[in-house]
Amino acid sequence: MMKQIAFVSAGLIIFMLSTCSSARKASLTGSTIPMVRDNIANAETINLIKIFRTDTLSLKQAITLALVYNQDIQIYKSEIAARQAGILQNSLLPNPELAIELENFAGSGLLSSFKNSETTIGIGQLIELGGKRGKRMEIAGQKSDLALRRYEMKRLEIITRVRKKYLQLLAAQKKTELDAKILEIERQFKLNIDKRVEAGRISAAESARARVELSIAELALNRNSRELSNLKRQISALWAPQSVDFKAVSGNLNFTASIPEIDNLLMVIDSIPLIIEQNTIIKRQRAESQLAEAMAIPDPHISVGYRYFNESDDRAFVTGISVPLPVFDRNQGGREEAKLLEKQSEQQLQSLKINLNIELSNRLAIIKNINSEIIMMENIIIPEAQKAYDIIYQNYLSGKFAMIDVLDAQRRLFDTRRRHLDALAEINLQVVELEGLIGRSLETL
């Protein structure tokens, strides 16, 4: 008897397998974001052991540390693994059902015992029509792709955060170096003033003024030194819990990048990570709509079995099929909901493109304006401020200018240099944020 049941079960399984689609594999096998891909390639060439022993940290080393140790990235890796498990689960067939029935026993009269009983052993299977299983697998695959793309975007976000913190740290380091030079100049100036006071050439009030300027310079240096330490802690947090006891960062703030035209920038809008993510969401929602349509098709339940008649010692096969009648529920609400959500995701894509067009234009305009300011500072303002200070200081030594004139010229010169450093830091930060948005270097445009 068991051989006949096994034969029938095997036939049912073969029928089921013939209706199945192949499992969907994740389509994203590597980084689709140029900036992520380039930094991963750089990270592969860097020796981590040397980083932990360095005194001067480079930008590439900082990015490598974050890509390897940042905990937010590890969280997204777990989501990818979970989505891959979802693909596996949705590729599985519905479980068959084993049914055992014993009829016509423990009754009255001739049916009071098991003599006239009937025993049926059967196997039942739900047959999914309309490609429901394949569509569920497609949805699971799209969710996996979305998790992979968000993982890439998280890496891009971390790279951008490292670059911004590194620039802020580099700018603070340059300001600290400038303040140290200013402090040394103020000390020398104070010494010269004290000598002239002792010689009776100028009033002691001049020495007091010089002392005030020296104290202000000391306070500025201390303030920037604290900011420098704070920024070191902030950038180190991006690769916590690992610790790197570096003393300084390398590099300069000189702006040498080519500024693209807006038309060149807008040409890559379809490859911007946010747009790619939204297109993936649309694909997933479209698959949801297709599944919702398929759910309107009723799924039959087929069963086959083997029956034994105890009274006559006869045997027979039995089979049956049951089909839900779509009288009330044809998944009307589910289909309408899926279509509206698909439409919504497409509307979000169009809104995202409009907003990105505006943001890209604004950021590019800001970069161009800051660049114009930097050019004016470097070609006109700083050289003229330096020239004015030199002339006034030399004439002060010969008694032609008062000390207040020297201090005013000196303050203008130093303020101009600080503004120049601020402008260089700001334009580089704007470029970093723009590149983080489009996922590639402006040089590639």
GILINHU-V574945 format. One record per run of one state. SS is the DSSP state (alpha for helix, beta for strand, coil for the rest). FROM is the first residue (numbers start at 1). LEN is the number of residues. If there is no record, write none. Layout:
{{SS	FROM	LEN} {SS	FROM	LEN}}
//
This chain:
{{coil	1	1} {alpha	2	17} {coil	19	15} {alpha	34	10} {coil	44	4} {alpha	48	5} {coil	53	3} {beta	56	2} {coil	58	1} {alpha	59	11} {coil	70	1} {alpha	71	20} {coil	91	6} {beta	97	7} {coil	104	5} {alpha	109	3} {coil	112	6} {beta	118	9} {coil	127	5} {alpha	132	67} {coil	199	5} {alpha	204	36} {coil	240	8} {beta	248	2} {coil	250	12} {alpha	262	5} {coil	267	2} {alpha	269	3} {coil	272	1} {alpha	273	22} {coil	295	5} {beta	300	10} {coil	310	4} {beta	314	10} {coil	324	8} {alpha	332	66} {coil	398	5} {alpha	403	36} {coil	439	3} {alpha	442	3} {coil	445	1}}
//
